[in-house]
């Protein structure tokens, strides 16, 4: 049967009720704001880790509350939209995708906070350069993924969203390689075991952030295509993203 | 497709403009077939004089399901509903082409008794319209004229059973001789439903049955519709999206005389396939 030939409507906007438009647009803006904060926290956490800079690390720990506060606020806004406007179809999917996205964003924030704490502990009063290249590279890659996920959310870019799942596979490999590297350090010099263990936790946190970014990508596909691609193979995800609605 | 302004849809008859489609075979998006179809509608077009009411509609209505018909005013959903028991016959300049079958019988067969057809396909209207008679007689009238009851005892039984099924018996059993018009709006509507089911119909058509009722009476009617679904095929016209979502299993979206999309209600409300459906469901400007 023929499928709608006209292009799909924008995510917010064009509602008969202007208040409804505004409510959806406001909550979407809040999510982007929250995403920006999370990105900043991750950047700062990695900067703190790179130099074992306790000052920056402390700032990351201190600022996590901003993300938490936004999560609660967006949740409330979504509840209000559901109660007052009874969203359906793409609007409903937008609200659901937002509720899920902010949970993942908040957890990314928590992981960044963990990294910040580690930097504070390892740095103490004397910042020094972090020497673990694997962790550094992993951090760069994950940072890129988070940026891509937020960008895909803002632009509703399904292909970019699926691309994140592909990147996540690479991050998993990099994480495994990083672990091997760190284990080697421990074997070489038992006096560094404590520090390397901290690095392992940081690598773990970064790998988790990548998983959350991947989740956000999946919500974007749900939002745009109405297809739930969680817990499916990469091939299936690609297929669904290309399919007609 | 969506070049026609939605504002034109206020007229009862879809007012067609030159760039509106005049497809010979309009293709509805979604599954028009029902596994246990009672009514099959094929290529149905209705004209009011020169104006087209609905065009090339194809759909099944199955037993044990509520089919919700939604769409802006003037989109043709009531026209469609009125085809199903030939209520359009009484409109002078109304013509129709296509076929509608009820359990295989062509309902436009000249040999078919229209009165009998309207017993098989019952109807409940927007405003409760009980006869100016007693509660008892409102329900007993149909079975009597259709010869379904011969003795007073038969009639008593049918009246009680129908009122029970309509969820009204407990409220009226002690005042069956009082006028039906003395009941509350919600009770009157349930009385009309009891009247419709008293003649053992196969299909029940409902044209905005709750639009004149308060939320509590509405909830009771919706509950009743869900129970009646076990026995009858039901087609329901509603302007309340929430009502369509709550009570129907399938939803059909009409727009300017076209049946745009049919699908499972859960699909239509979470992921409609046609842009026009999406715009309507989400309350956007078409």
Interface residues (C-beta under 8 A of the other chain):
Chain A: X1 X2 X3 X4 X5 X6 X7 X8 X9 X14 X15 X16 X17 X20 X85 X86 X87 X88 X89 X90 X91 X92 X93 X226 X245
Chain B: X1 X2 X27 X28 X29 X30 X241 X242 X245 X268 X269 X270 X271 X272 X273 X274 X275 X276 X277 X278 X279 X281 X282 X283 X284 X285
